[in-house]
Amino acid sequence: MFLIGYQFRVLSPIFTIHWGLQARRTRPLWREKQNEKNRKHFETFKRELFARYRRDPLHLLRRPPAQPKKA
């Protein structure tokens, strides 16, 4: 919807954060597997949106810079 010009307003901070999902180490293993699967779906979704609208105003398709490996 954003790509075709809709504007969004957050009415309350209650919609912007959920404290129960902040600590990765406290999540069950199944939840992290589910998150990884969802990340892959989101990558496909982003490419489909770009193919349809030819717009990427938030630069979602840009790859983040590679993190240096720790020695």
Residue pairs with C-beta under 8 A, 6 or more apart in sequence:
1 8
2 8
2 57
2 58
3 49
3 53
3 55
3 57
4 53
10 16
21 27
24 32
46 60
46 61
47 61
50 56
50 60
50 61
56 62
